[in-house]
Amino acid sequence: MNDSPSFHMTPDEFRQAGRAVVDWIADYYERIESYPVLSQVKPGEVRSMLPPDPPQEGETFDAILADVDRIVMPGVTHWQSPNFFAYFPANASGPAILGDLLSSGLGVQGMIWATSPACTEVETHVLDWVVKMLDLPEKFLSSGDGGGVIQDSASGATLCSMLAARERITEFASNERGADGRLIAYASSQGHSSIEKAAMIAGIGRGNLRIIDVDEKYAMRPDRLQEQIEADLAQGLVPFYVAATVGTTSSNALDPLPAIGEICRKYGLWLHVDGAMSGTAALCPEFRYIHEGLELADSYAFNPHKWMFTNFDCDCFFVADRKTLIKTLSILPEYLRNKATESGAVIDYRDWHVPLGRRFRSLKLWFVIRHYGLEGLRYHVRRHVKIAQEFVRWVEGDADFELAAPAPLNVACFRHRGGDAVNQAIMDRVNAGGEMFLTHTKLDDRLTLRMSIAQTNTERRHVEKAWRLIREAAAAVTAEQA
Ligand SMILES: *Cc1c(COP(=O)(O)O)cnc(C)c1O
């Protein structure tokens, strides 16, 4: 029982419990490979172990932590396991976890500069660093007309870019009267689902999101984009926004930004570039070609919370013209009026995204960048790409398998030649084994296996083992069918 008279955890108790939690996390990382990567619990199993009613009296911290082991851990899928190859990486790292802890400890609300100046200024400064780290166009620096902000997610960034684009084209009339149903947005068939969601939320309507065909590399076809824009104009509609993707979720395709950007310029459309996972690759000069044409974009976002070792949530969103974004989202209630804001000398980030309140998220990013340094970050990105390219060669060298899409970076889409049922059975089999976890996509309507190779601690030996497990599963599945 917790018998503190004030019910609070005293600083001394916090010290003790805090050390226990840090030790718990360190132990977890030491033994992470011993857990089945994909949680094996059945629906409802976790809840069935929780008491029906909340406790009347406080409990000891030891009891709480013990239940994490007993109740929570069996229901955890281990995203931080080096044998995690599913979806995309959601990388954590020591410095990021500690930066996040410090942010919790400070517990500040950074909605405007005045509510905690450091929360704003560290963020602005670190995001300017990021522009230099990825060699992004200078117009995204806060020293000019642009600037960066940390968003909760790439989805949030896409939504904000679409809202700003909507206001730019309607000269801020949509904020007053709502969108009029004639605004048309464009994305490729491989664009992320968050683009469709943004069209719904922004009042554009998903029926007004045009899905543009892709080429044989699953990249957006600029000729088709232009044709569609012309067709929409001919009908009296108002094209206003294109979301291009650098590294699609499904197959890691790279949309051709120079051609798409030229079309956006020609017709006056806002170009948003979504580099959620793959943007991180631009840390390395040899991969910066993925951003070729980015100087034509109005906004850009990528997620350090994917490949850049900064735990969720941390999306970096950059705009070339911050005034439009701020004018789109700013509302100033009386109780937040203050001298600093009125002087115009400060940034108030509440005007850069949907929520008002905001955590001190730049601490974890700052910690990561300082801990690894550019060289440390590049070391890991290069390592991941190198191992992924080796995996690609193993697939290409095996007569039973084929590569399903180009693999420019760290994602390999491949399939067994035996067809959808065989591929599904291979995937189910390796995932049930617990030694690895991979997921699938559909390309040209065919089930396609997908290895995303970018977990913080993934090494060559983990990928080698994964390939062995995949081939063993294939042999077992085809033998069963014979
Ligand atoms: C993962 C991903 C997203 C969604 O990211 P969130 O930060 O979870 O919203 C969007 N676009 C692409 C290309 C992605 O890979």
The ligand as a MOL file (V3000), in Angstrom:
LIG
                    3D

  0  0  0     0  0            999 V3000
M  V30 BEGIN CTAB
M  V30 COUNTS 15 15 0 0 0
M  V30 BEGIN ATOM
M  V30 1 C 4.5320 6.4290 -41.9500 0
M  V30 2 C 4.1300 7.3340 -43.0360 0
M  V30 3 C 3.1540 8.3080 -42.8320 0
M  V30 4 C 2.3770 8.4450 -41.5540 0
M  V30 5 O 3.1910 8.8390 -40.5170 0
M  V30 6 P 2.5810 9.3440 -39.1360 0
M  V30 7 O 3.6760 10.1660 -38.5660 0
M  V30 8 O 2.2930 8.1270 -38.3450 0
M  V30 9 O 1.3590 10.1170 -39.4260 0
M  V30 10 C 2.8790 9.1730 -43.8710 0
M  V30 11 N 3.5190 9.0640 -45.0440 0
M  V30 12 C 4.4600 8.1480 -45.2770 0
M  V30 13 C 5.1510 8.0980 -46.6060 0
M  V30 14 C 4.8100 7.2460 -44.2710 0
M  V30 15 O 5.7650 6.3340 -44.4950 0
M  V30 END ATOM
M  V30 BEGIN BOND
M  V30 1 1 1 2
M  V30 2 1 2 3
M  V30 3 2 2 14
M  V30 4 1 3 4
M  V30 5 2 3 10
M  V30 6 1 4 5
M  V30 7 1 5 6
M  V30 8 2 6 7
M  V30 9 1 6 8
M  V30 10 1 6 9
M  V30 11 1 10 11
M  V30 12 2 11 12
M  V30 13 1 12 13
M  V30 14 1 12 14
M  V30 15 1 14 15
M  V30 END BOND
M  V30 END CTAB
M  END
